[in-house]
Amino acid sequence: YQSYGIGPNGAVNSNVEDLLRYLAFHLNGNEQVLPRKHLDELHKPVIATGQRNTAYALGWNIDYRDGHHRIAHGGAITGFTATAMMYPEKRLAIIALNNLGSTLPALLAEELSDRLLGVKGLD
């Protein structure tokens, strides 16, 4: 919980290890915590964005990168930026955090996912 900042917002204070555990939960589920059918609802597109093959789910951006289904969310608050990406079919999760207000986490996560998936990046 962040007692300062702008409300309402996520304002999640965390670290790479805990965020990777969070993404592992989204990829693998845990029936004791949340039935899989409800977890899948979180990743189901509910709002069209107007861009081809792109939608918004409940807190997640849903799209395809070079044919790979991607679930992602980025965020920022004064001085910090973050990007979380999952490729469910590949069981791949990436977290990138930065102590600067920049797009570096998104760029880094995309570059890393391209390398791990063996695809040519989008320049």
C-alpha positions as CSV (number, residue, x, y, z in Angstrom):
1,Y,0.0,0.0,0.0
2,Q,1.3,3.4,-0.9
3,S,0.0,6.2,1.4
4,Y,1.2,8.9,-0.8
5,G,0.8,9.5,-4.5
6,I,-2.2,10.0,-6.7
7,G,-5.4,8.2,-6.0
8,P,-6.9,6.1,-7.4
9,N,-4.1,4.2,-9.0
10,G,-2.3,0.9,-8.6
11,A,0.8,2.4,-6.9
12,V,2.1,-1.1,-6.3
13,N,5.4,-1.1,-4.4
14,S,7.2,-4.4,-5.1
15,N,10.3,-6.0,-6.5
16,V,11.2,-8.3,-9.4
17,E,11.0,-11.5,-7.4
18,D,7.5,-10.9,-6.1
19,L,6.2,-9.6,-9.4
20,L,7.5,-12.7,-11.2
21,R,5.6,-14.8,-8.6
22,Y,2.5,-12.7,-9.4
23,L,2.9,-13.4,-13.1
24,A,3.5,-17.1,-12.5
25,F,0.2,-17.1,-10.7
26,H,-1.4,-15.6,-13.8
27,L,0.2,-18.1,-16.0
28,N,-0.2,-21.2,-13.9
29,G,-3.2,-20.4,-11.6
30,N,-3.8,-21.7,-8.2
31,E,-7.3,-23.2,-7.6
32,Q,-7.0,-22.5,-3.8
33,V,-6.7,-18.8,-4.5
34,L,-8.9,-18.3,-7.5
35,P,-10.6,-20.8,-9.8
36,R,-9.0,-21.0,-13.2
37,K,-12.2,-19.9,-15.0
38,H,-12.2,-16.6,-13.0
39,L,-8.5,-16.1,-13.7
40,D,-9.1,-16.6,-17.4
41,E,-11.8,-13.9,-17.2
42,L,-9.1,-11.4,-16.2
43,H,-7.3,-12.1,-19.5
44,K,-10.4,-12.1,-21.7
45,P,-10.6,-9.0,-24.0
46,V,-13.5,-6.8,-23.1
47,I,-12.8,-3.5,-24.7
48,A,-11.6,-3.0,-28.3
49,T,-8.8,-0.4,-28.6
50,G,-9.4,0.4,-32.3
51,Q,-6.0,-1.0,-33.1
52,R,-5.8,-4.3,-35.1
53,N,-5.5,-7.4,-32.9
54,T,-5.3,-5.3,-29.8
55,A,-7.8,-5.2,-26.9
56,Y,-8.0,-4.4,-23.2
57,A,-9.0,-7.0,-20.6
58,L,-9.5,-6.4,-16.9
59,G,-6.3,-4.5,-16.2
60,W,-4.3,-6.1,-19.0
61,N,-3.5,-5.1,-22.6
62,I,-4.0,-8.1,-25.0
63,D,-2.3,-8.2,-28.3
64,Y,0.0,-10.3,-30.6
65,R,3.6,-9.6,-31.1
66,D,4.9,-11.3,-34.2
67,G,2.1,-13.9,-33.9
68,H,2.6,-14.6,-30.2
69,H,-0.3,-13.9,-27.8
70,R,0.8,-11.3,-25.3
71,I,-0.7,-10.1,-22.1
72,A,0.9,-7.0,-20.7
73,H,0.6,-4.0,-18.4
74,G,2.8,-1.0,-17.9
75,G,2.7,1.7,-15.4
76,A,4.4,4.7,-14.0
77,I,4.4,7.0,-11.0
78,T,6.7,9.9,-10.3
79,G,10.2,8.6,-10.8
80,F,9.4,4.9,-11.5
81,T,8.3,2.9,-14.5
82,A,7.4,-0.8,-14.9
83,T,6.3,-3.3,-17.5
84,A,4.9,-6.8,-17.1
85,M,4.6,-9.1,-20.0
86,M,3.3,-12.6,-20.4
87,Y,3.2,-15.0,-23.3
88,P,0.9,-17.7,-22.0
89,E,1.4,-20.3,-24.8
90,K,5.2,-20.1,-24.2
91,R,5.0,-20.0,-20.4
92,L,7.1,-16.8,-20.5
93,A,6.9,-13.9,-18.1
94,I,9.0,-10.8,-18.1
95,I,9.2,-7.9,-15.5
96,A,11.2,-4.8,-16.1
97,L,11.5,-2.1,-13.5
98,N,13.2,1.3,-13.6
99,N,14.0,4.0,-11.1
100,L,13.5,6.7,-13.8
101,G,10.6,8.1,-15.6
102,S,11.3,6.6,-19.0
103,T,10.1,4.0,-21.5
104,L,13.1,1.8,-20.8
105,P,11.2,-1.0,-19.1
106,A,8.8,-1.5,-22.1
107,L,11.7,-1.4,-24.6
108,L,13.7,-3.8,-22.5
109,A,10.8,-6.2,-22.1
110,E,10.1,-6.2,-25.8
111,E,13.7,-6.7,-26.7
112,L,14.1,-9.6,-24.2
113,S,10.9,-11.2,-25.3
114,D,11.9,-11.0,-29.0
115,R,15.2,-12.7,-28.2
116,L,13.7,-15.4,-26.0
117,L,11.0,-16.1,-28.6
118,G,13.5,-16.0,-31.5
119,V,11.6,-13.3,-33.5
120,K,12.9,-10.3,-35.3
121,G,12.2,-7.2,-33.2
122,L,10.0,-4.4,-34.4
123,D,12.4,-1.5,-34.9
